[in-house]
Amino acid sequence: MKISVRVVGCLIVTLVSLSGCVSQTVKTTKIPAIQTPTAAIPNEQLLDVSIALFDPGLDIESDGDIPVFPEVRQSEARYMPQLLMNAMQDSGAWGAVRVVPSEDQLTDLMISGKILRSDGKNLALEITAVDATNRYWIDHRVYKAEASRYAYSTTTRSTHDAFQAVYNRIANDLLQHYDKLGPATLVRVRQVAEMRFAERFASQAFEDYVIYEDGRYQLQKLPAEGDPMLERVRKIRARDHLYVDTLQTYYEQFGGQMQLPYQEWRKLTYEEAMALEEVRAEAASDLLIGGLSVLAGIYAAAEGNDAVTRTAGNVAIMGGAYMVKSGLDKRNEAAIHVEALEELGASLEAEITPQVIQLDDQTITLTGNVQDQYAQWRALLDDIYESEIGSLDQTLRSQQDSNR
């Protein structure tokens, strides 16, 4: 069977045209501006916010073509809360906004999240925000975004994250909910948070100040201002906040180390995702013509009657081989960045510099990873309570017994 030079040429031109195609779909992600309060917020209405490290969502089966790398997801679960924290801080509507190791912290407003999908092209986060009274501001709402083609350009990624729109929308939704609450409600949230904290460390003294009824924590009464037990609880809470503030240094350092390899990894996974979409968008007829072109190129190189035909066949084969090699090189490059993220993912799990806490009459050393040190610190707070409040608590109980 003979194939004419004209047919071979047409088929090879078709192959070259197909291999040079790029997706014409341009996604644009409009980043909403961070909303700010219309007026200055009084200090007593400024809510402190804690953002727990996200759930990496490793129990969710991937619905995309990019595989889920557990170490990368663990890194993202630590990195993304910082981006949300920055967005909320930019609004100027809150008190202290902190990233914390877990949801086990009594604060005015607690935010938790779960990563449903994260690759260079798509991000989906499930966000929950609940205040100290157990009022849900955001109840397992899913925020999604698709990165634009220009999200990973040098200029763009130096100014904001590829999915900055997600974090800005969450921050704006929280502020909108805040605006719906009256001043009295906001003050009450702060009071409930303080009384719940006090009850945790001095349960006998504060057990009836807040009750849980109809799914909400409701304030029943407040101690007198200047109450000695309350003052000691406030000192313990201030120490807790100070320690949590020191954790921010670790998370900031981690975020700084992660940013470059993470951005490169997302850029490469974005390109791979787009390439996969492009291949799937090919019509069956185009794939058939492409396959025939490759076969024709091979045949022309081997059986062509003249140098032009054989050369064209060789060009087609070499072009195909180059594309395969390029794809493999990109996969290898992506693997390098994944390895870097895996190392970073383990950085907060590894031993960190022991922290030396100087108390009034003793020196405490915390060791292990961030989570271990935080757990040790919370246990230490119990000891502080026993030393600073326990004696006073015993005195108050003795006075109560004598008055009966």
Salt bridges, closest charged atoms under 4 A:
ASP59 OD2 - LYS114 NZ 3.15
ASP63 OD1 - ARG117 NE 3.66
ASP65 OD1 - ARG280 NH2 2.72
GLU76 OE1 - ARG73 NE 3.61
ASP104 OD1 - ARG200 NH2 3.32
ASP108 OD2 - ARG190 NH1 3.51
ASP119 OD2 - ARG117 NE 3.31
ASP131 OD2 - ARG135 NH1 2.91
ASP139 OD1 - HIS140 ND1 2.68
GLU146 OE2 - LYS121 NZ 2.84
ASP161 OD1 - ARG266 NH2 2.55
ASP173 OD2 - ARG141 NH1 3.04
GLU194 OE2 - ARG234 NE 2.69
ASP208 OD2 - LYS221 NZ 3.32
GLU225 OE2 - ARG234 NH1 2.92
GLU231 OE2 - ARG234 NH1 3.58
ASP245 OD1 - ARG98 NE 2.68
GLU264 OE2 - ARG157 NH2 2.47
GLU271 OE2 - LYS267 NZ 2.99
GLU271 OE1 - LYS330 NZ 3.82
GLU272 OE2 - ARG331 NH1 3.22
GLU277 OE2 - LYS121 NZ 2.84
ASP329 OD2 - LYS325 NZ 2.90
GLU349 OE2 - ARG78 NH2 2.41
ASP360 OD2 - ARG239 NH2 3.72
GLU388 OE2 - ARG239 NH1 3.25
ASP393 OD2 - ARG397 NH1 2.75
ASP401 OD1 - ARG404 NH1 3.47
